[in-house]
């Protein structure tokens, strides 16, 4: 059985961002192993990627999205994100980060892959998220960076 992996916006961005070569290389290594995983994202990530100013960059993002399953943003996802905020796992200003986590959890992903160390990829946040998940009868989730997979 292949691992189910949710990609937040930062993973797509890092694949195309030449300003941080190590991050870009780590992301491209993940893309080279793409077939080993069931890769998903959400409508939120697609919308965030569409906001890129550069038309060529938006086209590259579209190419990366071609083989990725895109999950809709549902009321249940929004409600779980609100639970994360109410529990203090995320501030209200970080609601989109909470939405990414909720989308990954409710679509039963094994891993949320991100380069967002400040808001997502850190032990404290993962513990808070998983405390909420357990209290709601939901599965826990690993939140890691591409080199860790």
C-alpha positions, 0 to 999 in steps of 0.5 A, a space after each residue: 500500500 502506498 503512503 497517502 501524501 497531501 502537499 501544501 502550497 509550499 511544496 509546489 512553490 519550492 519545486 519552482 523556486 531557484 532562490 533556495 537551491 537546497 529546498 528546490 533539490 529536496 523537493 525535486 527528489 520527492 517529485 522523482 519518487 512521485 509514483 511511490 505515493 498517492 499524492 493529493 492536495 486541496 482546492 485551497 492549494 490550487 487557489 493559492 498557486 493561481 495567485 502567482 504573479 508570473 504567468 509562466 510560473 502559474 503554468 508550471 504549477 498547473 503542470 505539477 498539479 496534473 497528476 495530483 488528486 485535488 480535494 474540495 474544501 468542505 464544511 467538515 474541513 472548515 469546521 475542523 480547522 476552526 477546532 484547531 484554532 479554538 484549541 490554540 493549535 493555530 492562530 486565526 491569522 493562520 487559518 489557511 494552514 489549519 485548513 491544509 491540515 484539516 483537509 489532509 486529516 479528513 481525506 485520510 492522508 498519512 502525511 502532510 508534506 510542507 516546507 512551512 517550518 514556522 506554521 506547520 512542520 514543527 513538533 509542538 504544532 503536530 502534537 497540538 493538531 494530533 491532540 485535537 484529532 484524537 479528541 475528535 476521534 480522527 486519525 493522527 497525521 505526520 507533518 514533515 518536510 520533503 527530505 524526511 519522506 
